[in-house]
Amino acid sequence: VQLVESGGGLVQTGESLRLSCVVSGFTEDLYAIGWFRQDPGKGREGVACFNNRDHSVYYEDSVKGRFTVSGDHAKNTIFLQMNALKPEDTAVYYCNTNPPQTWGQGTQVTVSS
């Protein structure tokens, strides 16, 4: 399984971005897929996760109400719609699955104040 993220950029506080993650390869055994982020000097944290089994969605507390995860099954793509962005959202964003795969390159999101 390969993961390719895109859609990051430089935005101002309050603006929006939509990230995409294309998942290729054998995906039948994947029971969850989600978004993670990592700021330099910090560990990687989970942001949002979609459970393929029960269709539940998890959001990290700081993004609840601002971020929305969705997917296009036909295109094997998941999205992360990020609204009302804050400087503390600045990080490299990655997608990954459960069972986990090799991490992709990620996509940089920078929010200026």
Secondary structure, DSSP 8 states (H G I E B T S, - for coil): -EEEEE--EEEETT--EEEEEEEES--TT--EEEEEEE-TTS--EEEEEEETTT--EEE-GGGTTTEEEEEEGGGTEEEEEE-S--GGG-EEEEEEEES-------EEEEEE-
